[in-house]
Amino acid sequence: VLNYAIMEALHRKDPARHCFAYGFPEEKVHLLPGWIVPSNVENFEEGSIVLADEAYMRFYSHDSSSDRNEFMDRFAGLSRQKGFLALWITQSTRKLSLALVSGVQVFLVKRPDVMMVKLDRSEVRGILKEAADAFKLLAPAERTQAVWCLGFDEDGLIAHANGLPSFWSEELSEAWKGVDIPDGR
């Protein structure tokens, strides 16, 4: 939800900036607003915003030498020079290639569960523990709206940061429901 809201806010600020949903299920494209272009091709215009929901399905950690992962490693490395903004959504960084995770400039975490804190990548466990501890200080009703941020100017909990984009629906929240799982090739 958060990354879609970020994409919508940036689109409103600059409607000419191209927005892509990479690897989004073809059967559910109708759930996206017209300004988000679904793409399964690793070729994006300079200055674009690229969102990969369930990113581990395309950039799986155990397939780090695949052409797709090698492209995304170069894409992330050149994102500043090419003006890209890449938004990766995953339930666990352990499932993403390490090159992709290490290239992140801003790390946003919704309330992590106990298993994520204990079993996710060793490189991010400390961040996840710090986030989990901060979420515990919030009242339960406030936890769904907060986001833990590690980035340029923010380092810590941001309350009321997790708003819904205008086009959000429960069906979009479960975009892979009823869709065959791709084989990764």
N, C-alpha and C positions, 0 to 999 in steps of 0.2 A: 504494500500500500504506500509506504513512505516514498519509495523511488518513483512510483507513478505520480505522486503528488509533487515531487521535486521536478520531474519532467514537465508536468503541466504548468507549474509556476514559471519555469524557464521559457516554455513555449509562449505563455502570455506576455512575458517580457520581450521576447524576440520571436514573433510568429514566422519569420523567414528561416529560422534555424531548423534544419531537418531533424526529425525525431524518428528513430527506428526501434522496433521491438524485434530483437534478434532471437530466432529459434522459437518464436511463439507458435502454439499449435494452430495449424491452418484452419481446422474446424471451428475455431473460436475467434477468428479475426474480426467477426462482426461485433465483438464486445469492445473493441478498441475504437476510440474516436478517429475520424478521418485523417487527422494530422499526425497520427502515429502510423508509420509505414511498417508492415511486417516484412521481415527479411530473413532469408536463410543463406544469404550470400555474404561472404566476408569482404565486402567492398562498400565503404561508406564515404560520403562526401566530407571533405574537410569542414570542420566546424560543427559536425553533427553530434547529436546526443544519441547514444546507443544504450539501450536497456536490454539486459539478458536476464529474464526471469527464470528461476530454476537453472542458473548458469552452470551448475555441475553437470547437467545433462549434455552440454556442448563442450565443456572444458574440464573434463573429468581428470582427477589427479593421477589415476593409474594409466592414463593415455597421454602422458606429457609430451611424448615425441610425435604426436599426430600433427598433420598439417594444420589443422584448426587451432590447436594449442600453440603451435609455433607462430602462426599468424597473429593470434591474440597477444602473445608475448611481445611481438614487434609493435602491434597496435597500441598496447599500453605504454610501451617505451617511447613512442612518438606522439602520444596523445597531446602533450603540451604544445609541441611544435605545430601540429596539425589542427589544434583547437578542438579536439574531441573531448567529450565528457562521456565516460563509460560508467554505467550503473549496473553492478552485478548483484543479483539477489540469490541468496542461498541460505539453506537452513544450517549449513555446517561448512566452514572453510576447509575442513579435512578433505572434502570431496572435490575441491577445486585444485587446479595445478598450483604448485608453490610459486612458480614464476608470476602467475596472475595475482595471487594473494600478496606477494611481496611488492608488487607495483602499485598497490592501492595508496592513494594520497589522503583520503578521508575514509575512516572506518566507522560506520553507523551500526549500532547494535540495538535491536529490540530486546526486551527482557529475555536473557538466556536461561534455558532450563538447566537443571543440575547436571545432566549427562553431557550437555554441550560444554559446560565449564570443565568437567573432569576429563572428557575424552576427545575434545577437538584438538587441532594442531597444537603442538607444544609451543610454537612461536606466538600463538595468540591466547593461550590459556590465561596468562596474567591479565591481559586486557579484559577477557570475559569474566574473570573472577572479580576484578575491580567494578565492572559494569553490574554484575549480579549483586554485589554488596551495596552499590548505590541504589539499585531498584528496591532492595529490601527496606530502605529508609522511607520509601514512598507509601502512601496509603494504597491499598489494593485497587481502588477505583482510578487512581492516577497512573498506574503502571502501564496501561495500554496506550496512553497518550505520550509517554516519555520515550526518549531515545538517548542512548549513550553515544557520545561522539568522541572520536580521537582524530584530530586533524589539525589544520593550519592554525586557526584562531580559537578553536573550541577544544576543550579537553575535559569531559565530564558529562553529567546528566543534563539534558535539555528537556524541560517539562513542556507539555502541550505542543510537541513538535510533530506528532504523528496524525495529521489530519487526512481525511479522505479526499481524493481528487473528485471533481464534479461528475465524472463518468463512471465512478466505481459501482460495482454490483457484486452481489454474493456469487454470481456465476463467474465473474472475472476473478474473484478470490480463489476459485477452484477451477481455473482454466484447463487443467489437465484431466479433470473428471470426465470419464467416458471417452477418453482419447487414448489410442494405442501409444505405448511407451516407445519412443524411437530407439533404434539399435545403436545409435551413436556414430554411425558412418555417414 
